């Protein structure tokens, strides 16, 4: 009987260790060419859904303009999207070209960031 109990404990520990090993670090990729009013795909991996994405201007980079006023009120976060299940998200890139942005992804226990990137300008202003 004691042998069966010991085997059951060992099996439970092995399952728990495997589950812990399969949850990987949360990572979000930095887009190479985010362009004003052109959809930008963000891919991410690791973590556990649901995820939240927060788009933030880098200090001093986001100008108050009529185009940005509708998405930026007195805080630092331009936009946020929650309840995402991944592994990707398409953003409308609705900020003017030239703005430096950082994107944060979070789940219930971890946070990751893109590298800072600059939105490229475009002749299309339909999303602003």
N, CA, C and O atoms as CSV, one atom per row, in Angstrom:
chain,resi,resn,atom,element,x,y,z
A,1,UNK,N,N,0.815,-1.186,0.000
A,1,UNK,CA,C,0.000,0.000,0.000
A,1,UNK,C,C,0.862,1.254,0.000
A,1,UNK,O,O,0.564,2.228,-0.691
A,2,UNK,N,N,1.945,1.215,0.794
A,2,UNK,CA,C,2.824,2.377,0.861
A,2,UNK,C,C,3.518,2.584,-0.489
A,2,UNK,O,O,3.750,3.723,-0.893
A,3,UNK,N,N,3.851,1.492,-1.190
A,3,UNK,CA,C,4.469,1.598,-2.502
A,3,UNK,C,C,3.524,2.268,-3.493
A,3,UNK,O,O,3.964,3.095,-4.291
A,4,UNK,N,N,2.250,1.934,-3.461
A,4,UNK,CA,C,1.266,2.550,-4.366
A,4,UNK,C,C,1.148,4.039,-4.072
A,4,UNK,O,O,1.094,4.851,-4.995
A,5,UNK,N,N,1.106,4.403,-2.798
A,5,UNK,CA,C,1.021,5.819,-2.422
A,5,UNK,C,C,2.263,6.565,-2.892
A,5,UNK,O,O,2.153,7.688,-3.384
A,6,UNK,N,N,3.434,5.967,-2.753
A,6,UNK,CA,C,4.675,6.606,-3.196
A,6,UNK,C,C,4.695,6.780,-4.706
A,6,UNK,O,O,5.136,7.816,-5.205
A,7,UNK,N,N,4.218,5.768,-5.445
A,7,UNK,CA,C,4.153,5.874,-6.898
A,7,UNK,C,C,3.166,6.959,-7.332
A,7,UNK,O,O,3.427,7.690,-8.287
A,8,UNK,N,N,2.043,7.065,-6.638
A,8,UNK,CA,C,1.055,8.093,-6.961
A,8,UNK,C,C,1.630,9.483,-6.727
A,8,UNK,O,O,1.407,10.389,-7.530
A,9,UNK,N,N,2.361,9.658,-5.646
A,9,UNK,CA,C,2.990,10.953,-5.360
A,9,UNK,C,C,4.038,11.275,-6.416
A,9,UNK,O,O,4.114,12.410,-6.886
A,10,UNK,N,N,4.844,10.294,-6.793
A,10,UNK,CA,C,5.865,10.500,-7.816
A,10,UNK,C,C,5.232,10.859,-9.157
A,10,UNK,O,O,5.741,11.724,-9.870
A,11,UNK,N,N,4.132,10.205,-9.503
A,11,UNK,CA,C,3.451,10.493,-10.763
A,11,UNK,C,C,2.876,11.911,-10.739
A,11,UNK,O,O,2.969,12.634,-11.731
A,12,UNK,N,N,2.288,12.308,-9.617
A,12,UNK,CA,C,1.730,13.658,-9.501
A,12,UNK,C,C,2.827,14.705,-9.612
A,12,UNK,O,O,2.620,15.750,-10.228
A,13,UNK,N,N,3.981,14.443,-9.030
A,13,UNK,CA,C,5.103,15.383,-9.117
A,13,UNK,C,C,5.608,15.479,-10.550
A,13,UNK,O,O,5.962,16.564,-11.011
A,14,UNK,N,N,5.643,14.365,-11.252
A,14,UNK,CA,C,6.106,14.378,-12.643
A,14,UNK,C,C,5.145,15.168,-13.521
A,14,UNK,O,O,5.583,15.932,-14.382
A,15,UNK,N,N,3.851,14.997,-13.320
A,15,UNK,CA,C,2.851,15.750,-14.090
A,15,UNK,C,C,2.982,17.233,-13.780
A,15,UNK,O,O,2.928,18.060,-14.691
A,16,UNK,N,N,3.154,17.579,-12.519
A,16,UNK,CA,C,3.296,18.983,-12.120
A,16,UNK,C,C,4.555,19.588,-12.726
A,16,UNK,O,O,4.517,20.722,-13.203
A,17,UNK,N,N,5.658,18.867,-12.719
A,17,UNK,CA,C,6.906,19.364,-13.305
A,17,UNK,C,C,6.758,19.544,-14.806
A,17,UNK,O,O,7.266,20.513,-15.370
A,18,UNK,N,N,6.061,18.612,-15.460
A,18,UNK,CA,C,5.842,18.741,-16.907
A,18,UNK,C,C,4.980,19.966,-17.212
A,18,UNK,O,O,5.267,20.703,-18.155
A,19,UNK,N,N,3.937,20.186,-16.428
A,19,UNK,CA,C,3.068,21.351,-16.642
A,19,UNK,C,C,3.852,22.636,-16.451
A,19,UNK,O,O,3.689,23.578,-17.226
A,20,UNK,N,N,4.694,22.691,-15.442
A,20,UNK,CA,C,5.492,23.893,-15.211
A,20,UNK,C,C,6.490,24.112,-16.351
A,20,UNK,O,O,6.772,25.251,-16.722
A,21,UNK,N,N,7.012,23.038,-16.896
A,21,UNK,CA,C,7.980,23.155,-17.981
A,21,UNK,C,C,7.331,23.599,-19.288
A,21,UNK,O,O,7.992,24.203,-20.132
A,22,UNK,N,N,6.044,23.305,-19.461
A,22,UNK,CA,C,5.396,23.661,-20.715
A,22,UNK,C,C,4.900,25.102,-20.739
A,22,UNK,O,O,4.598,25.614,-21.816
A,23,UNK,N,N,4.802,25.776,-19.593
A,23,UNK,CA,C,4.447,27.188,-19.566
A,23,UNK,C,C,5.732,27.970,-19.786
A,23,UNK,O,O,6.623,27.975,-18.937
A,24,UNK,N,N,5.816,28.631,-20.937
A,24,UNK,CA,C,7.038,29.340,-21.272
A,24,UNK,C,C,6.908,30.820,-20.977
A,24,UNK,O,O,5.815,31.335,-20.745
A,25,UNK,N,N,8.044,31.488,-20.992
A,25,UNK,CA,C,8.074,32.923,-20.749
A,25,UNK,C,C,7.238,33.659,-21.790
A,25,UNK,O,O,7.171,33.256,-22.951
A,26,UNK,N,N,6.618,34.718,-21.366
A,26,UNK,CA,C,5.817,35.551,-22.247
A,26,UNK,C,C,6.751,36.409,-23.101
A,26,UNK,O,O,7.641,37.079,-22.577
A,27,UNK,N,N,6.541,36.385,-24.419
A,27,UNK,CA,C,7.374,37.117,-25.373
A,27,UNK,C,C,6.473,37.762,-26.411
A,27,UNK,O,O,5.535,37.130,-26.896
A,28,UNK,N,N,6.750,39.031,-26.762
A,28,UNK,CA,C,6.053,39.706,-27.853
A,28,UNK,C,C,7.097,40.210,-28.834
A,28,UNK,O,O,8.120,40.767,-28.435
A,29,UNK,N,N,6.834,40.014,-30.108
A,29,UNK,CA,C,7.792,40.428,-31.134
A,29,UNK,C,C,7.577,41.887,-31.526
A,29,UNK,O,O,6.444,42.365,-31.582
A,30,UNK,N,N,8.674,42.584,-31.795
A,30,UNK,CA,C,8.636,43.978,-32.232
A,30,UNK,C,C,8.409,44.008,-33.739
A,30,UNK,O,O,9.124,43.339,-34.485
A,31,UNK,N,N,7.422,44.777,-34.194
A,31,UNK,CA,C,7.188,44.839,-35.647
A,31,UNK,C,C,8.334,45.558,-36.350
A,31,UNK,O,O,8.911,46.502,-35.810
A,32,UNK,N,N,8.654,45.107,-37.552
A,32,UNK,CA,C,9.754,45.703,-38.312
A,32,UNK,C,C,9.325,46.942,-39.070
A,32,UNK,O,O,10.153,47.813,-39.338
A,33,UNK,N,N,8.057,47.044,-39.422
A,33,UNK,CA,C,7.643,48.126,-40.309
A,33,UNK,C,C,6.231,48.614,-40.023
A,33,UNK,O,O,5.395,48.652,-40.927
A,34,UNK,N,N,5.955,48.986,-38.780
A,34,UNK,CA,C,4.644,49.540,-38.445
A,34,UNK,C,C,4.477,50.849,-39.201
A,34,UNK,O,O,5.297,51.758,-39.069
A,35,UNK,N,N,3.404,50.944,-39.999
A,35,UNK,CA,C,3.182,52.102,-40.859
A,35,UNK,C,C,1.807,52.684,-40.581
A,35,UNK,O,O,0.821,51.958,-40.459
A,36,UNK,N,N,1.760,54.007,-40.485
A,36,UNK,CA,C,0.514,54.722,-40.226
A,36,UNK,C,C,-0.611,54.201,-41.117
A,36,UNK,O,O,-0.470,54.162,-42.339
A,37,UNK,N,N,-1.717,53.805,-40.513
A,37,UNK,CA,C,-2.946,53.348,-41.173
A,37,UNK,C,C,-2.792,52.063,-41.987
A,37,UNK,O,O,-3.657,51.746,-42.803
A,38,UNK,N,N,-1.717,51.331,-41.779
A,38,UNK,CA,C,-1.531,50.023,-42.409
A,38,UNK,C,C,-1.547,49.000,-41.267
A,38,UNK,O,O,-0.771,49.140,-40.322
A,39,UNK,N,N,-2.397,47.991,-41.326
A,39,UNK,CA,C,-2.459,47.026,-40.229
A,39,UNK,C,C,-1.088,46.424,-39.902
A,39,UNK,O,O,-0.331,46.033,-40.790
A,40,UNK,N,N,-0.799,46.364,-38.609
A,40,UNK,CA,C,0.457,45.813,-38.107
A,40,UNK,C,C,0.138,44.565,-37.297
A,40,UNK,O,O,-0.736,44.592,-36.430
A,41,UNK,N,N,0.842,43.473,-37.575
A,41,UNK,CA,C,0.618,42.215,-36.870
A,41,UNK,C,C,1.641,42.081,-35.746
A,41,UNK,O,O,2.846,42.178,-35.975
A,42,UNK,N,N,1.154,41.862,-34.550
A,42,UNK,CA,C,1.996,41.547,-33.404
A,42,UNK,C,C,1.827,40.071,-33.109
A,42,UNK,O,O,0.701,39.583,-33.012
A,43,UNK,N,N,2.927,39.354,-32.966
A,43,UNK,CA,C,2.863,37.945,-32.589
A,43,UNK,C,C,3.453,37.803,-31.190
A,43,UNK,O,O,4.377,38.522,-30.808
A,44,UNK,N,N,2.900,36.866,-30.444
A,44,UNK,CA,C,3.388,36.641,-29.097
A,44,UNK,C,C,3.294,35.164,-28.770
A,44,UNK,O,O,2.545,34.413,-29.394
A,45,UNK,N,N,4.074,34.766,-27.777
A,45,UNK,CA,C,4.097,33.368,-27.373
A,45,UNK,C,C,4.345,33.274,-25.874
A,45,UNK,O,O,4.745,34.241,-25.226
A,46,UNK,N,N,4.096,32.086,-25.346
A,46,UNK,CA,C,4.280,31.858,-23.921
A,46,UNK,C,C,3.118,32.407,-23.131
A,46,UNK,O,O,2.142,32.901,-23.694
A,47,UNK,N,N,3.230,32.318,-21.838
A,47,UNK,CA,C,2.178,32.821,-20.975
A,47,UNK,C,C,0.900,32.010,-21.082
A,47,UNK,O,O,0.851,30.969,-21.736
A,48,UNK,N,N,-0.125,32.514,-20.426
A,48,UNK,CA,C,-1.420,31.849,-20.385
A,48,UNK,C,C,-2.509,32.880,-20.682
A,48,UNK,O,O,-2.593,33.912,-20.016
A,49,UNK,N,N,-3.340,32.595,-21.682
A,49,UNK,CA,C,-4.447,33.498,-22.027
A,49,UNK,C,C,-5.396,33.602,-20.848
A,49,UNK,O,O,-5.486,32.674,-20.045
A,50,UNK,N,N,-6.108,34.717,-20.728
A,50,UNK,CA,C,-6.205,35.831,-21.669
A,50,UNK,C,C,-5.056,36.829,-21.502
A,50,UNK,O,O,-4.445,36.933,-20.438
A,51,UNK,N,N,-4.785,37.556,-22.585
A,51,UNK,CA,C,-3.715,38.543,-22.614
A,51,UNK,C,C,-4.298,39.943,-22.761
A,51,UNK,O,O,-5.410,40.117,-23.261
A,52,UNK,N,N,-3.540,40.931,-22.322
A,52,UNK,CA,C,-3.880,42.341,-22.527
A,52,UNK,C,C,-2.710,43.013,-23.209
A,52,UNK,O,O,-1.563,42.835,-22.800
A,53,UNK,N,N,-2.991,43.791,-24.253
A,53,UNK,CA,C,-1.967,44.586,-24.930
A,53,UNK,C,C,-2.189,46.048,-24.590
A,53,UNK,O,O,-3.318,46.536,-24.642
A,54,UNK,N,N,-1.112,46.754,-24.240
A,54,UNK,CA,C,-1.158,48.182,-23.945
A,54,UNK,C,C,-0.188,48.895,-24.872
A,54,UNK,O,O,1.002,48.579,-24.886
A,55,UNK,N,N,-0.681,49.847,-25.640
A,55,UNK,CA,C,0.136,50.630,-26.564
A,55,UNK,C,C,0.432,51.969,-25.906
A,55,UNK,O,O,-0.489,52.706,-25.554
A,56,UNK,N,N,1.722,52.290,-25.735
A,56,UNK,CA,C,2.110,53.510,-25.029
A,56,UNK,C,C,3.119,54.311,-25.835
A,56,UNK,O,O,3.995,53.741,-26.486
A,57,UNK,N,N,2.994,55.645,-25.792
A,57,UNK,CA,C,4.005,56.494,-26.429
A,57,UNK,C,C,5.256,56.501,-25.565
A,57,UNK,O,O,5.174,56.366,-24.344
A,58,UNK,N,N,6.385,56.655,-26.182
A,58,UNK,CA,C,7.602,56.839,-25.404
A,58,UNK,C,C,7.654,58.294,-24.965
A,58,UNK,O,O,7.172,59.165,-25.689
A,59,UNK,N,N,8.218,58.578,-23.815
A,59,UNK,CA,C,8.188,59.943,-23.282
A,59,UNK,C,C,8.650,60.981,-24.307
A,59,UNK,O,O,9.708,60.860,-24.923
A,60,UNK,N,N,7.818,61.996,-24.458
A,60,UNK,CA,C,8.156,63.101,-25.331
A,60,UNK,C,C,7.931,62.863,-26.808
A,60,UNK,O,O,8.140,63.773,-27.611
A,61,UNK,N,N,7.510,61.662,-27.195
A,61,UNK,CA,C,7.416,61.368,-28.624
A,61,UNK,C,C,6.029,61.600,-29.201
A,61,UNK,O,O,5.896,61.845,-30.400
A,62,UNK,N,N,5.005,61.530,-28.380
A,62,UNK,CA,C,3.652,61.637,-28.906
A,62,UNK,C,C,3.171,63.070,-28.770
A,62,UNK,O,O,3.062,63.595,-27.662
A,63,UNK,N,N,2.893,63.680,-29.867
A,63,UNK,CA,C,2.439,65.055,-29.869
A,63,UNK,C,C,0.929,65.085,-29.728
A,63,UNK,O,O,0.231,64.216,-30.251
A,64,UNK,N,N,0.437,66.067,-29.034
A,64,UNK,CA,C,-1.013,66.252,-28.963
A,64,UNK,C,C,-1.457,66.874,-30.275
A,64,UNK,O,O,-1.106,68.013,-30.585
A,65,UNK,N,N,-2.206,66.143,-31.018
A,65,UNK,CA,C,-2.719,66.655,-32.280
A,65,UNK,C,C,-4.177,66.244,-32.388
A,65,UNK,O,O,-4.655,65.408,-31.622
A,66,UNK,N,N,-4.864,66.823,-33.322
A,66,UNK,CA,C,-6.267,66.468,-33.505
A,66,UNK,C,C,-6.379,64.985,-33.842
A,66,UNK,O,O,-7.320,64.319,-33.411
A,67,UNK,N,N,-5.429,64.469,-34.607
A,67,UNK,CA,C,-5.481,63.061,-35.009
A,67,UNK,C,C,-5.333,62.124,-33.818
A,67,UNK,O,O,-5.927,61.046,-33.802
A,68,UNK,N,N,-4.556,62.519,-32.830
A,68,UNK,CA,C,-4.278,61.638,-31.710
A,68,UNK,C,C,-5.243,61.887,-30.554
A,68,UNK,O,O,-5.427,61.010,-29.711
A,69,UNK,N,N,-5.852,63.049,-30.501
A,69,UNK,CA,C,-6.669,63.428,-29.352
A,69,UNK,C,C,-7.755,62.408,-29.032
A,69,UNK,O,O,-8.072,62.188,-27.863
A,70,UNK,N,N,-8.318,61.794,-30.041
A,70,UNK,CA,C,-9.420,60.860,-29.788
A,70,UNK,C,C,-8.962,59.586,-29.096
A,70,UNK,O,O,-9.775,58.929,-28.445
A,71,UNK,N,N,-7.687,59.209,-29.211
A,71,UNK,CA,C,-7.230,57.983,-28.564
A,71,UNK,C,C,-6.326,58.241,-27.379
A,71,UNK,O,O,-6.039,57.316,-26.619
A,72,UNK,N,N,-5.873,59.458,-27.197
A,72,UNK,CA,C,-5.001,59.766,-26.066
A,72,UNK,C,C,-5.658,60.843,-25.218
A,72,UNK,O,O,-5.760,61.999,-25.630
A,73,UNK,N,N,-6.091,60.462,-24.058
A,73,UNK,CA,C,-6.563,61.450,-23.099
A,73,UNK,C,C,-5.392,61.680,-22.154
A,73,UNK,O,O,-4.269,61.385,-22.562
A,74,UNK,N,N,-5.538,62.156,-20.986
A,74,UNK,CA,C,-4.411,62.610,-20.188
A,74,UNK,C,C,-3.488,61.513,-19.656
A,74,UNK,O,O,-2.597,61.820,-18.863
A,75,UNK,N,N,-3.653,60.278,-20.043
A,75,UNK,CA,C,-2.792,59.204,-19.570
A,75,UNK,C,C,-1.713,58.856,-20.565
A,75,UNK,O,O,-1.584,59.499,-21.607
A,76,UNK,N,N,-0.943,57.842,-20.246
A,76,UNK,CA,C,0.143,57.410,-21.110
A,76,UNK,C,C,-0.260,56.338,-22.093
A,76,UNK,O,O,0.390,56.185,-23.127
A,77,UNK,N,N,-1.307,55.593,-21.810
A,77,UNK,CA,C,-1.696,54.499,-22.686
A,77,UNK,C,C,-2.522,55.052,-23.835
A,77,UNK,O,O,-3.523,55.734,-23.614
A,78,UNK,N,N,-2.105,54.761,-25.058
A,78,UNK,CA,C,-2.844,55.199,-26.236
A,78,UNK,C,C,-4.070,54.324,-26.414
A,78,UNK,O,O,-5.188,54.823,-26.545
A,79,UNK,N,N,-3.856,53.020,-26.418
A,79,UNK,CA,C,-4.947,52.062,-26.588
A,79,UNK,C,C,-4.639,50.823,-25.776
A,79,UNK,O,O,-3.479,50.524,-25.495
A,80,UNK,N,N,-5.678,50.107,-25.401
A,80,UNK,CA,C,-5.485,48.812,-24.751
A,80,UNK,C,C,-6.520,47.835,-25.294
A,80,UNK,O,O,-7.637,48.214,-25.649
A,81,UNK,N,N,-6.123,46.583,-25.349
A,81,UNK,CA,C,-6.996,45.518,-25.841
A,81,UNK,C,C,-6.870,44.358,-24.859
A,81,UNK,O,O,-5.761,43.898,-24.590
A,82,UNK,N,N,-7.971,43.887,-24.327
A,82,UNK,CA,C,-7.914,42.819,-23.338
A,82,UNK,C,C,-8.724,41.612,-23.795
A,82,UNK,O,O,-9.492,41.676,-24.755
A,83,UNK,N,N,-8.529,40.522,-23.082
A,83,UNK,CA,C,-9.256,39.295,-23.393
A,83,UNK,C,C,-8.732,38.568,-24.621
A,83,UNK,O,O,-9.428,37.723,-25.184
A,84,UNK,N,N,-7.502,38.890,-25.045
A,84,UNK,CA,C,-6.933,38.266,-26.244
A,84,UNK,C,C,-6.480,36.852,-25.941
A,84,UNK,O,O,-5.987,36.568,-24.850
A,85,UNK,N,N,-6.649,35.970,-26.909
A,85,UNK,CA,C,-6.250,34.577,-26.711
A,85,UNK,C,C,-5.017,34.193,-27.518
A,85,UNK,O,O,-4.468,33.110,-27.315
A,86,UNK,N,N,-4.572,35.049,-28.425
A,86,UNK,CA,C,-3.323,34.849,-29.149
A,86,UNK,C,C,-3.411,33.815,-30.234
A,86,UNK,O,O,-4.474,33.231,-30.450
A,87,UNK,N,N,-2.329,33.575,-30.916
A,87,UNK,CA,C,-0.954,34.056,-30.703
A,87,UNK,C,C,-0.603,35.316,-31.503
A,87,UNK,O,O,0.575,35.639,-31.655
A,88,UNK,N,N,-1.612,36.028,-32.014
A,88,UNK,CA,C,-1.294,37.254,-32.743
A,88,UNK,C,C,-2.429,38.261,-32.576
A,88,UNK,O,O,-3.533,37.927,-32.147
A,89,UNK,N,N,-2.117,39.496,-32.929
A,89,UNK,CA,C,-3.089,40.578,-32.859
A,89,UNK,C,C,-2.786,41.551,-33.992
A,89,UNK,O,O,-1.624,41.884,-34.229
A,90,UNK,N,N,-3.828,42.011,-34.697
A,90,UNK,CA,C,-3.655,42.972,-35.777
A,90,UNK,C,C,-4.107,44.343,-35.275
A,90,UNK,O,O,-5.255,44.524,-34.868
A,91,UNK,N,N,-3.190,45.293,-35.312
A,91,UNK,CA,C,-3.448,46.667,-34.860
A,91,UNK,C,C,-3.632,47.557,-36.073
A,91,UNK,O,O,-2.919,47.401,-37.064
A,92,UNK,N,N,-4.557,48.473,-36.016
A,92,UNK,CA,C,-4.830,49.356,-37.158
A,92,UNK,C,C,-3.750,50.418,-37.365
A,92,UNK,O,O,-3.786,51.144,-38.359
A,93,UNK,N,N,-2.792,50.519,-36.443
A,93,UNK,CA,C,-1.692,51.488,-36.510
A,93,UNK,C,C,-2.260,52.900,-36.678
A,93,UNK,O,O,-1.877,53.647,-37.579
A,94,UNK,N,N,-3.172,53.230,-35.790
A,94,UNK,CA,C,-3.896,54.486,-35.871
A,94,UNK,C,C,-3.252,55.615,-35.070
A,94,UNK,O,O,-3.920,56.306,-34.301
A,95,UNK,N,N,-1.958,55.789,-35.259
A,95,UNK,CA,C,-1.231,56.948,-34.742
A,95,UNK,C,C,-0.415,57.536,-35.892
A,95,UNK,O,O,-0.049,56.816,-36.822
A,96,UNK,N,N,-0.131,58.821,-35.838
A,96,UNK,CA,C,0.619,59.450,-36.927
A,96,UNK,C,C,2.030,58.898,-37.057
A,96,UNK,O,O,2.662,58.535,-36.066
A,97,UNK,N,N,2.517,58.840,-38.298
A,97,UNK,CA,C,3.893,58.445,-38.544
A,97,UNK,C,C,4.844,59.335,-37.759
A,97,UNK,O,O,4.559,60.509,-37.523
A,98,UNK,N,N,5.970,58.771,-37.360
A,98,UNK,CA,C,6.963,59.513,-36.601
A,98,UNK,C,C,6.856,59.321,-35.103
A,98,UNK,O,O,7.754,59.731,-34.368
A,99,UNK,N,N,5.784,58.712,-34.632
A,99,UNK,CA,C,5.600,58.516,-33.200
A,99,UNK,C,C,6.339,57.265,-32.734
A,99,UNK,O,O,6.284,56.221,-33.385
A,100,UNK,N,N,7.028,57.381,-31.603
A,100,UNK,CA,C,7.715,56.238,-30.992
A,100,UNK,C,C,6.750,55.553,-30.038
A,100,UNK,O,O,6.113,56.198,-29.206
A,101,UNK,N,N,6.654,54.251,-30.171
A,101,UNK,CA,C,5.672,53.465,-29.421
A,101,UNK,C,C,6.367,52.281,-28.761
A,101,UNK,O,O,7.369,51.773,-29.264
A,102,UNK,N,N,5.824,51.854,-27.638
A,102,UNK,CA,C,6.205,50.598,-27.011
A,102,UNK,C,C,4.910,49.844,-26.723
A,102,UNK,O,O,3.899,50.453,-26.373
A,103,UNK,N,N,4.938,48.541,-26.867
A,103,UNK,CA,C,3.750,47.728,-26.609
A,103,UNK,C,C,4.072,46.747,-25.489
A,103,UNK,O,O,5.104,46.077,-25.495
A,104,UNK,N,N,3.161,46.688,-24.536
A,104,UNK,CA,C,3.277,45.777,-23.406
A,104,UNK,C,C,2.220,44.700,-23.558
A,104,UNK,O,O,1.079,44.981,-23.925
A,105,UNK,N,N,2.609,43.462,-23.273
A,105,UNK,CA,C,1.642,42.370,-23.199
A,105,UNK,C,C,1.699,41.812,-21.787
A,105,UNK,O,O,2.771,41.703,-21.191
A,106,UNK,N,N,0.541,41.463,-21.262
A,106,UNK,CA,C,0.491,40.914,-19.911
A,106,UNK,C,C,-0.539,39.799,-19.847
A,106,UNK,O,O,-1.569,39.833,-20.521
A,107,UNK,N,N,-0.233,38.812,-19.021
A,107,UNK,CA,C,-1.226,37.815,-18.648
A,107,UNK,C,C,-1.387,37.929,-17.133
A,107,UNK,O,O,-0.982,38.936,-16.552
A,108,UNK,N,N,-1.951,36.954,-16.500
A,108,UNK,CA,C,-2.211,37.056,-15.062
A,108,UNK,C,C,-0.943,37.095,-14.223
A,108,UNK,O,O,-0.981,37.554,-13.081
A,109,UNK,N,N,0.190,36.619,-14.766
A,109,UNK,CA,C,1.390,36.532,-13.926
A,109,UNK,C,C,2.663,37.070,-14.558
A,109,UNK,O,O,3.710,37.055,-13.911
A,110,UNK,N,N,2.615,37.543,-15.792
A,110,UNK,CA,C,3.861,37.991,-16.441
A,110,UNK,C,C,3.585,39.187,-17.352
A,110,UNK,O,O,2.453,39.433,-17.769
A,111,UNK,N,N,4.652,39.914,-17.643
A,111,UNK,CA,C,4.593,41.066,-18.534
A,111,UNK,C,C,5.806,41.033,-19.446
A,111,UNK,O,O,6.901,40.661,-19.023
A,112,UNK,N,N,5.607,41.425,-20.708
A,112,UNK,CA,C,6.719,41.530,-21.656
A,112,UNK,C,C,6.495,42.777,-22.509
A,112,UNK,O,O,5.371,43.267,-22.616
A,113,UNK,N,N,7.564,43.284,-23.112
A,113,UNK,CA,C,7.496,44.506,-23.904
A,113,UNK,C,C,8.150,44.309,-25.256
A,113,UNK,O,O,9.081,43.516,-25.398
A,114,UNK,N,N,7.654,45.042,-26.259
A,114,UNK,CA,C,8.389,45.127,-27.515
A,114,UNK,C,C,9.563,46.059,-27.281
A,114,UNK,O,O,9.601,46.786,-26.288
A,115,UNK,N,N,10.514,46.037,-28.188
A,115,UNK,CA,C,11.513,47.097,-28.206
A,115,UNK,C,C,10.794,48.349,-28.691
A,115,UNK,O,O,9.796,48.233,-29.402
A,116,UNK,N,N,11.258,49.525,-28.339
A,116,UNK,CA,C,10.636,50.736,-28.878
A,116,UNK,C,C,10.717,50.733,-30.403
A,116,UNK,O,O,11.707,50.277,-30.975
A,117,UNK,N,N,9.670,51.243,-31.062
A,117,UNK,CA,C,9.689,51.335,-32.515
A,117,UNK,C,C,8.998,52.623,-32.933
A,117,UNK,O,O,8.185,53.175,-32.193
A,118,UNK,N,N,9.333,53.095,-34.131
A,118,UNK,CA,C,8.762,54.324,-34.665
A,118,UNK,C,C,7.775,53.952,-35.759
A,118,UNK,O,O,8.092,53.161,-36.647
A,119,UNK,N,N,6.580,54.523,-35.692
A,119,UNK,CA,C,5.566,54.307,-36.713
A,119,UNK,C,C,6.013,55.077,-37.959
A,119,UNK,O,O,6.322,56.267,-37.895
A,120,UNK,N,N,6.037,54.375,-39.081
A,120,UNK,CA,C,6.450,55.001,-40.345
A,120,UNK,C,C,5.322,55.844,-40.920
A,120,UNK,O,O,4.152,55.493,-40.764
A,121,UNK,N,N,5.651,56.949,-41.582
A,121,UNK,CA,C,4.613,57.793,-42.172
A,121,UNK,C,C,3.988,57.135,-43.394
A,121,UNK,O,O,4.556,56.220,-43.991
A,122,UNK,N,N,2.799,57.626,-43.751
A,122,UNK,CA,C,2.076,57.112,-44.910
A,122,UNK,C,C,1.209,58.240,-45.458
A,122,UNK,O,O,0.860,59.173,-44.734
A,123,UNK,N,N,0.867,58.148,-46.735
A,123,UNK,CA,C,-0.063,59.123,-47.320
A,123,UNK,C,C,-1.501,58.850,-46.876
A,123,UNK,O,O,-2.369,59.711,-47.017
A,124,UNK,N,N,-1.752,57.661,-46.343
A,124,UNK,CA,C,-3.094,57.287,-45.885
A,124,UNK,C,C,-3.303,57.816,-44.465
A,124,UNK,O,O,-2.575,57.432,-43.550
A,125,UNK,N,N,-4.279,58.681,-44.278
A,125,UNK,CA,C,-4.600,59.195,-42.949
A,125,UNK,C,C,-6.024,58.814,-42.551
A,125,UNK,O,O,-6.585,59.403,-41.626
A,126,UNK,N,N,-6.602,57.856,-43.226
A,126,UNK,CA,C,-8.005,57.493,-43.002
A,126,UNK,C,C,-8.273,56.917,-41.619
A,126,UNK,O,O,-9.412,56.943,-41.154
A,127,UNK,N,N,-7.242,56.394,-40.951
A,127,UNK,CA,C,-7.454,55.764,-39.642
A,127,UNK,C,C,-7.253,56.745,-38.490
A,127,UNK,O,O,-7.536,56.405,-37.342
A,128,UNK,N,N,-6.775,57.938,-38.770
A,128,UNK,CA,C,-6.461,58.903,-37.716
A,128,UNK,C,C,-7.670,59.674,-37.267
A,128,UNK,O,O,-7.566,60.525,-36.384
